[in-house]
Amino acid sequence: MSLRPKKRSLTLNGHQTSVSLEERFWKEFCRIASVKKIPINTLASDIDSSRELDSGLASAIRDFVLRYYMSKD
């Protein structure tokens, strides 16, 4: 599995955007959306609306994935 980020396309509130995420973060982000039974664009929009203004969306998604699995312990 590559450690290099790959650009991914998302639609947030009707607007196209992209994030650069490593494969393992993207895979787990998609898995979490599936577990929650919501589309990845909806989950990304939720994360985007609650992130700090000085944080990028990719960083916010990484943080979300990390916190999700840390809360499972």
C-alpha positions as CSV (number, residue, x, y, z in Angstrom):
1,M,0.0,0.0,0.0
2,S,1.4,3.3,-1.1
3,L,2.2,5.9,1.6
4,R,2.0,8.7,-1.0
5,P,-1.3,10.8,-0.9
6,K,-3.6,10.4,-3.9
7,K,-6.0,13.0,-5.0
8,R,-9.7,12.1,-4.5
9,S,-12.8,13.9,-5.7
10,L,-15.6,14.8,-3.4
11,T,-18.8,16.8,-3.6
12,L,-19.5,19.0,-0.6
13,N,-22.9,20.7,-0.5
14,G,-23.1,20.6,-4.3
15,H,-19.5,21.9,-4.9
16,Q,-16.8,19.7,-6.3
17,T,-13.5,19.6,-4.4
18,S,-10.6,17.3,-3.9
19,V,-8.5,16.0,-1.1
20,S,-5.1,14.3,-1.1
21,L,-5.2,11.3,1.2
22,E,-3.1,8.2,1.7
23,E,-4.7,5.0,0.6
24,R,-5.1,3.6,4.1
25,F,-6.9,6.8,5.3
26,W,-9.2,6.8,2.3
27,K,-10.0,3.1,2.8
28,E,-10.9,3.6,6.4
29,F,-12.8,6.8,5.7
30,C,-14.9,4.9,3.2
31,R,-15.3,2.0,5.7
32,I,-16.6,4.4,8.4
33,A,-19.1,5.9,6.0
34,S,-20.3,2.4,5.2
35,V,-20.6,1.5,8.9
36,K,-22.6,4.7,9.5
37,K,-24.7,3.9,6.4
38,I,-24.1,7.4,4.9
39,P,-22.4,8.4,1.6
40,I,-18.8,9.5,1.8
41,N,-19.8,12.9,0.5
42,T,-22.2,13.4,3.4
43,L,-19.5,12.3,5.9
44,A,-17.0,14.6,4.3
45,S,-19.5,17.5,4.4
46,D,-20.1,16.8,8.1
47,I,-16.3,16.8,8.8
48,D,-15.8,20.0,6.7
49,S,-18.5,21.9,8.5
50,S,-17.1,21.0,12.0
51,R,-13.4,21.5,11.2
52,E,-11.2,24.3,12.5
53,L,-10.7,27.1,9.9
54,D,-7.0,26.8,10.0
55,S,-7.2,23.0,9.2
56,G,-7.4,21.6,5.7
57,L,-10.1,19.1,4.8
58,A,-7.6,16.2,4.3
59,S,-6.1,16.8,7.7
60,A,-9.6,16.9,9.3
61,I,-10.4,13.6,7.6
62,R,-7.2,12.0,8.9
63,D,-8.0,13.3,12.4
64,F,-11.6,12.0,12.2
65,V,-10.4,8.5,11.1
66,L,-7.8,8.5,13.9
67,R,-10.3,9.7,16.6
68,Y,-12.9,7.2,15.3
69,Y,-10.6,4.2,15.9
70,M,-9.2,5.6,19.1
71,S,-12.7,5.8,20.6
72,K,-13.2,2.1,19.9
73,D,-10.5,1.1,22.5
